[in-house]
Amino acid sequence: MTIAADLATGLAALARLDPTGAPLPAAAAARLVAYLDLLVKWNRTYNLTAIREPERMVTHHLLDALAVLPHLPRRPGVRVLDVGSGPGIPGIPLAIARPDWQVVMLDSSHKKGTFVRQAVIELGLPNAEAVTSRVEDYRPAAPFDVVISRAFADLAAFAAGSVRHLAPDGRLYAMKGVHPDAEIADLPPGIEVAAAHPLAVPGLDAARHLIVLGRTATPAPAGRAREETLR
């Protein structure tokens, strides 16, 4: 099978898992393949991802990213921050799938940021933006409804660095492999698990979970420094 055929099969499987979800735009599959082609080309020189086989990139990058869609807000105008985006995952697939969202991809690596900026231009994604910065140093013009990360850090570090970027009713979404019981036990005061969703990624025989975090209604007192960290 070709990469395009592999992707089409995977997208059809995801659609069956979420029959009430919004369909992908007509040009989404072609843009996803174009993104993968760019990633393969740049990866030969810049080592953007350890996965080098295009067929594995379909499952481990594209379909893995899109598998979270049923658990994200289902409305237009959602602001998404992808923390530790690397080569644009999950940010670019989400921006392609939801052109009415605004997606910012944040990473401290200049070479990865350069790739993502070029991909945004070549793919024609006016709703996507790459920012080179540490999450702790980033100063966005407005907060985000969704702050998402894949393999960026453990849950405590992700929450401590990212919760400041949430809108009042926003949520943190951490893409994980096996259910991270130990990480959940180490969450800082003021952060709680709102949901934990097992994910089914077509063609990927491995555990995947989406851990949804939010602010507690009344954060537990833990000293002024800790409170400042969580703002």
ROLUM-60421 format. One record per residue (C-alpha): residue number from 1; residue in three letters; y, x, z. Coordinates in steps of 0.5 Angstrom, whole numbers, plus 500, padded with zeros to 3 digits. Each point is the difference from the previous one (the first is absolute). Example, Ala and Ser with C-alpha at 12.3 -4.5 7.8 and 13.67 -1.06 7.14 Angstrom:
BEGIN
SITE  num  residuo    Y    X    Z
SITE    1      ALA  491  525  516
SITE    2      SER  507  502  498
This chain:
BEGIN
SITE  num  residuo    Y    X    Z
SITE    1      MET  500  500  500
SITE    2      THR  507  502  499
SITE    3      ILE  505  501  505
SITE    4      ALA  504  494  498
SITE    5      ALA  493  496  500
SITE    6      ASP  498  502  507
SITE    7      LEU  507  498  503
SITE    8      ALA  500  493  496
SITE    9      THR  493  499  504
SITE   10      GLY  503  502  506
SITE   11      LEU  506  496  500
SITE   12      ALA  496  494  498
SITE   13      ALA  496  501  506
SITE   14      LEU  506  501  504
SITE   15      ALA  502  493  497
SITE   16      ARG  494  497  502
SITE   17      LEU  501  502  507
SITE   18      ASP  507  497  501
SITE   19      PRO  499  494  495
SITE   20      THR  507  497  503
SITE   21      GLY  504  506  499
SITE   22      ALA  505  501  495
SITE   23      PRO  498  503  494
SITE   24      LEU  502  507  497
SITE   25      PRO  505  500  495
SITE   26      ALA  497  501  493
SITE   27      ALA  502  507  499
SITE   28      ALA  498  502  507
SITE   29      ALA  493  503  497
SITE   30      ALA  503  504  495
SITE   31      ARG  505  503  505
SITE   32      LEU  495  501  505
SITE   33      VAL  496  504  494
SITE   34      ALA  506  504  498
SITE   35      TYR  502  502  507
SITE   36      LEU  492  503  501
SITE   37      ASP  501  503  494
SITE   38      LEU  507  504  502
SITE   39      LEU  496  501  507
SITE   40      VAL  494  504  497
SITE   41      LYS  505  504  495
SITE   42      TRP  505  502  506
SITE   43      ASN  494  501  505
SITE   44      ARG  497  506  495
SITE   45      THR  506  504  502
SITE   46      TYR  503  497  506
SITE   47      ASN  494  498  504
SITE   48      LEU  503  493  503
SITE   49      THR  493  498  502
SITE   50      ALA  493  502  501
SITE   51      ILE  497  495  496
SITE   52      ARG  500  503  493
SITE   53      GLU  495  495  496
SITE   54      PRO  504  494  497
SITE   55      GLU  494  495  501
SITE   56      ARG  501  502  508
SITE   57      MET  507  499  499
SITE   58      VAL  499  493  498
SITE   59      THR  496  498  506
SITE   60      HIS  503  505  505
SITE   61      HIS  507  499  498
SITE   62      LEU  502  494  496
SITE   63      LEU  495  495  503
SITE   64      ASP  500  503  507
SITE   65      ALA  508  499  500
SITE   66      LEU  500  493  497
SITE   67      ALA  494  497  505
SITE   68      VAL  506  500  505
SITE   69      LEU  504  494  496
SITE   70      PRO  496  494  503
SITE   71      HIS  503  502  507
SITE   72      LEU  507  502  498
SITE   73      PRO  506  495  500
SITE   74      ARG  499  495  494
SITE   75      ARG  507  499  498
SITE   76      PRO  505  503  495
SITE   77      GLY  505  505  503
SITE   78      VAL  496  504  505
SITE   79      ARG  502  507  501
SITE   80      VAL  495  505  501
SITE   81      LEU  500  507  503
SITE   82      ASP  494  504  498
SITE   83      VAL  500  506  505
SITE   84      GLY  497  506  498
SITE   85      SER  499  498  493
SITE   86      GLY  497  506  497
SITE   87      PRO  500  499  493
SITE   88      GLY  502  493  501
SITE   89      ILE  494  496  503
SITE   90      PRO  500  494  502
SITE   91      GLY  507  500  498
SITE   92      ILE  500  500  492
SITE   93      PRO  494  495  499
SITE   94      LEU  504  496  505
SITE   95      ALA  506  500  496
SITE   96      ILE  496  499  494
SITE   97      ALA  496  494  502
SITE   98      ARG  507  497  504
SITE   99      PRO  506  501  495
SITE  100      ASP  504  495  505
SITE  101      TRP  499  505  506
SITE  102      GLN  504  506  501
SITE  103      VAL  496  506  502
SITE  104      VAL  502  507  503
SITE  105      MET  495  506  500
SITE  106      LEU  502  505  505
SITE  107      ASP  497  507  500
SITE  108      SER  502  506  503
SITE  109      SER  497  504  494
SITE  110      HIS  505  502  495
SITE  111      LYS  495  501  494
SITE  112      LYS  497  493  502
SITE  113      GLY  506  497  500
SITE  114      THR  502  503  493
SITE  115      PHE  494  497  497
SITE  116      VAL  501  493  503
SITE  117      ARG  507  500  497
SITE  118      GLN  497  502  493
SITE  119      ALA  495  495  501
SITE  120      VAL  505  494  502
SITE  121      ILE  504  502  494
SITE  122      GLU  494  501  495
SITE  123      LEU  497  493  502
SITE  124      GLY  507  496  500
SITE  125      LEU  500  498  507
SITE  126      PRO  507  498  502
SITE  127      ASN  497  497  507
SITE  128      ALA  497  507  502
SITE  129      GLU  504  506  503
SITE  130      ALA  498  507  503
SITE  131      VAL  503  503  506
SITE  132      THR  498  507  502
SITE  133      SER  501  500  508
SITE  134      ARG  496  500  506
SITE  135      VAL  500  493  503
SITE  136      GLU  503  502  506
SITE  137      ASP  506  502  496
SITE  138      TYR  501  495  495
SITE  139      ARG  506  495  501
SITE  140      PRO  499  494  495
SITE  141      ALA  505  495  498
SITE  142      ALA  496  494  503
SITE  143      PRO  494  499  504
SITE  144      PHE  493  499  497
SITE  145      ASP  495  494  500
SITE  146      VAL  494  504  499
SITE  147      VAL  499  507  502
SITE  148      ILE  494  503  498
SITE  149      SER  496  506  500
SITE  150      ARG  493  503  497
SITE  151      ALA  497  506  504
SITE  152      PHE  507  502  502
SITE  153      ALA  499  501  508
SITE  154      ASP  496  497  506
SITE  155      LEU  503  493  502
SITE  156      ALA  504  503  505
SITE  157      ALA  504  505  496
SITE  158      PHE  501  495  495
SITE  159      ALA  503  494  504
SITE  160      ALA  504  505  504
SITE  161      GLY  503  503  493
SITE  162      SER  500  493  496
SITE  163      VAL  502  495  505
SITE  164      ARG  507  501  500
SITE  165      HIS  500  498  492
SITE  166      LEU  498  493  501
SITE  167      ALA  503  494  499
SITE  168      PRO  500  495  507
SITE  169      ASP  494  496  497
SITE  170      GLY  497  506  496
SITE  171      ARG  493  503  501
SITE  172      LEU  497  507  500
SITE  173      TYR  494  501  495
SITE  174      ALA  495  506  501
SITE  175      MET  495  501  495
SITE  176      LYS  494  503  503
SITE  177      GLY  492  501  499
SITE  178      VAL  496  498  506
SITE  179      HIS  503  496  505
SITE  180      PRO  504  504  504
SITE  181      ASP  499  498  508
SITE  182      ALA  502  507  503
SITE  183      GLU  507  500  496
SITE  184      ILE  501  492  502
SITE  185      ALA  499  502  507
SITE  186      ASP  505  506  500
SITE  187      LEU  505  495  497
SITE  188      PRO  507  501  504
SITE  189      PRO  503  495  504
SITE  190      GLY  504  495  496
SITE  191      ILE  495  500  494
SITE  192      GLU  494  495  500
SITE  193      VAL  495  498  495
SITE  194      ALA  502  494  496
SITE  195      ALA  493  500  495
SITE  196      ALA  495  504  498
SITE  197      HIS  497  499  493
SITE  198      PRO  494  502  497
SITE  199      LEU  501  502  493
SITE  200      ALA  495  499  494
SITE  201      VAL  502  505  494
SITE  202      PRO  496  499  494
SITE  203      GLY  496  506  498
SITE  204      LEU  501  504  507
SITE  205      ASP  494  500  505
SITE  206      ALA  504  502  506
SITE  207      ALA  503  497  506
SITE  208      ARG  507  498  499
SITE  209      HIS  505  496  505
SITE  210      LEU  507  498  500
SITE  211      ILE  503  500  507
SITE  212      VAL  506  496  501
SITE  213      LEU  505  502  505
SITE  214      GLY  506  497  503
SITE  215      ARG  505  500  506
SITE  216      THR  498  497  507
SITE  217      ALA  504  494  502
SITE  218      THR  502  504  506
SITE  219      PRO  499  507  500
SITE  220      ALA  497  504  506
SITE  221      PRO  505  504  503
SITE  222      ALA  498  507  499
SITE  223      GLY  506  504  501
SITE  224      ARG  507  501  496
SITE  225      ALA  497  505  496
SITE  226      ARG  494  496  498
SITE  227      GLU  504  494  498
SITE  228      GLU  505  504  496
SITE  229      THR  494  502  496
SITE  230      LEU  498  493  498
SITE  231      ARG  506  497  498
